[in-house]
């Protein structure tokens, strides 16, 4: 996602080097948490898919996937792409993939 001039921080809000290091550490912590959550989401989604298929249901429920994508709409095009990646990760090896 790009930041427009209107979204850029004012000159007096530019972080100092020590604050940059703290912010980078926060990003690292956030990345670790996001990764953990994405992995858990994929596990849960794959479990649902296996249960659905074992019960004779469809592998993919499109209206459910559309609802998931709608949650990421606020992030713009990149948000939709992120939602699609999460859906693909959640499908895992269903159907012999």
N, C-alpha and C positions, 0 to 999 in steps of 0.2 A: 504494500500500500504506500502511496506517495503522500507527502505532507505538503499542502499548499502553503503559500506565504501567509495566508490568514491563520493557518493552524500552527505555524512555527512559533516557538517561544520567544518572548521579547528578549532583547539583548541582555538585560539585567537578570534574566532567568537562566542564563547559560551556566551549567554546573562546572565547578572547579574540578581539578584532576582527582582529588581525594573523593569527591562526591561521585565522579564518574566510576571510580573503582567500586564504590558501594553499590551504585546502580547496576554495574555489570554483575556483581555478586547476586544481587536480587534477580536479575535476568536468569542467571544460572540456576538459582533455586526455583524460579517459576518454570523454566524449561524442564527441570527434573520432575516437578509436579505434573506438568502437562503431559510429559511422556508416560508417567505412571498412570494417569487418568485415561490417556488414549489406549494404552495397553489393556487396562481394565475394561474400557468401553468395548474394545474389540472382542475380548473374551466373552462378555455378556451377550453381545450381538451374535457371535457365533453359536453360543449355547441356545439362544432363541431360535436361530435358523435351523439348527439340528433338530430341536424339538418340533418345530413347524413341519419340517420335511418328514420326520418320523411319523407324524400324525396325518400324513398325506396332503399337507397344505403346500402352498407355493413356496419356492425358495426366496422370492423377493415380494414384498408387499409395497407396491408403488405409492399408494397414498400415504403410507407411513414414511417412506423415504422423502416424499415431497414435504411432509411436515418437518422432518429433520432439516432439510435444506432451507426451509423458511426461517428457521431459527438463526441461520447464519447470514440472512439477507442484509442485516445492518452493517456487515463488513464489506458490502459491495461484491464485485466480481470475485475478488480473492476469497471472500467468505463462502461463496457458493462452491468454489474450487476446494476449499478446506472441507466443507461439508461432504463433497463427493469423495474426497480422499478418506474421510472417516467411514463413509458407507462402504467403500471398497475394502478397507482394512477389516471392517466388521463382517464382511462376507467370507473372508478367510478362504478355506479350501472346500467350501460347500459345493456339492455337485461335482466333485472330482477334480477341481481346479488345483 
